[in-house]
Amino acid sequence: MSLINQSINENNNFNLNENNSNVVLKDSKIATLPTYCLILTLIAVIGGLENGLNFGITNIPEQTIRNCTNGYNNNNGSKISDCLPMNDLLWGFAVGSVSLGGLIGGISAGYFQTRFGRKKALTFNTIFWVIGGVLISASINPTMFIIGRIISGIGCGVGTVVIPTYIVEISTIKLRGSLGSAYQLSVITGIVLIQLVGLPLSYVPGWRILFAVSTIPAILQLILASIIGVETPRYLISQNRIEEAKMILQKLRKGYNIDSEFEEIVRGQNKLKEEKIVQGQIKFEEKKIENLKIETIEIEKANPQIEKVEIEINEVFEVRKSFTVFELLKDPYCRKMMVILLVIHSTQQLSGIQGIVLYSTAIFTDAFGNAAKYATISVGIAILIFTFLSTLSFDKIGRRPLLLSSLFGISLSSVLIVIGSIYKNNILVIFAVLLFVGTFGIALGSLPFFITSEVLPTHSLSVGSSICLGINWFCNFLVGLVFPVMKNSLQDYTFLVFAGITFASLIFNWFYFSEASINNL
């Protein structure tokens, strides 16, 4: 029994960051933003920038693309037409088809990032953006244009799952919320940037150049991620590549002691049930320790009750495999978290933000006339500013206060939009629109994309993210499809629907969403 006790004592004192140096390193859990971690985060958010480009690229040059007075007219002597004639219904589908592709990408992203890893999924997803952009740029008819939008949308859908997951899994504990919200900040930056670039390129064939230029960030990310990128420690642990995970985490936390943080990551992967040394049965404290390899244990043959100790120990330390959908819903903790996550994700799109973004030009036309397109860009800039402020606030103020404030502000501003529309008060409408996008930006705009990775264990993250982002993209597509009908039917009262949805979400999250839900899994 002495050898068994000795082995247990050695494992209880197991040091994950062996260092014979006398230098005492600070705990990596207090690290802010090491250089290499910052570099990888910047590479990852290039994908968010690309998503933003694809979301906002059709807004400014719309009339140049589809308003063909002479059909497929060609004034430049090339085989490619100047524009692509599309009526309102077809154009609406062409714009919304990126959401259809996003739905496909969002659902399949979980499989890709589990099967091939976060880094490979992040890297090769850029191919969808490049192919889609090239097809749109060279499109000879609306069908080719729509196919290109769908392919680009697949890249956007995969990106909304993989990018936040990658960022959260490499980020420091202290800045996890801030870095997680960097994804949405990059998306809004992309929307504003492409609208600014689109202003001087809203001509023939400038709009084709615009779509070609939009592929540049994707190509840049493909190159940088291939050369500099690394796999995340959490994914490596889930694949039982423990030494590699430890090495990568140390690289991400250069100059810090990773022992405690590494153990916490491992704790999120496996749960060890108590085993007791009672008449030959081994007792372990309830821990989640990884890579404990017990190759041989000398057991006194006189005690037949412990003949299979080695096999049982190995089973205890076996890595948890990724959950299936059924296993996810069967697990009480994951099931509860999924309900909360699905409410947050669906509320993001059902809040009416798409109606604000798509119809802000029409709203501002009455007040600004021909300058409405510049006012539209101001909406994007307002979202950008408030999203940036949220990146500085999540880890200081907390997720719950910001989310509840965001939902209250959106609900209030939706009511003000209705009041201003009924009484034809353009100033009130403009104020309400800016209040809407501001309060949307402080939490609801960015929180859904990184909160999923914070509340779900790694073994359930891929399937959980796919479900959440699938619902997110479906709601996005649904709102884009029904908003024109709602606008025609309800007219000035349209945003009362969105006010009701966000207020209901506010009540739900008041009772069920808490900071305690967020952990270091």
Order of alpha helices (4+ residues) and beta strands (2+ residues): alpha-beta-alpha-alpha-alpha-alpha-alpha-alpha-alpha-alpha-alpha-alpha-alpha-alpha-beta-alpha-alpha-alpha-alpha-alpha-alpha-alpha-alpha-alpha-alpha-alpha
